[in-house]
Amino acid sequence: MHIPVGLVVGKKQDKYRRKLKEPGSGA
């Protein structure tokens, strides 16, 4: 099963975003 790199990066970013939990992070 091939996993797109974009998906992995997206998941990583989501994890970091959740860790930061900063309001108005600047999306």
Buried (B, 14 or more C-beta within 10 A) or exposed (E): EEEEEEEEEEEEEEEEEEEEEEEEEEE
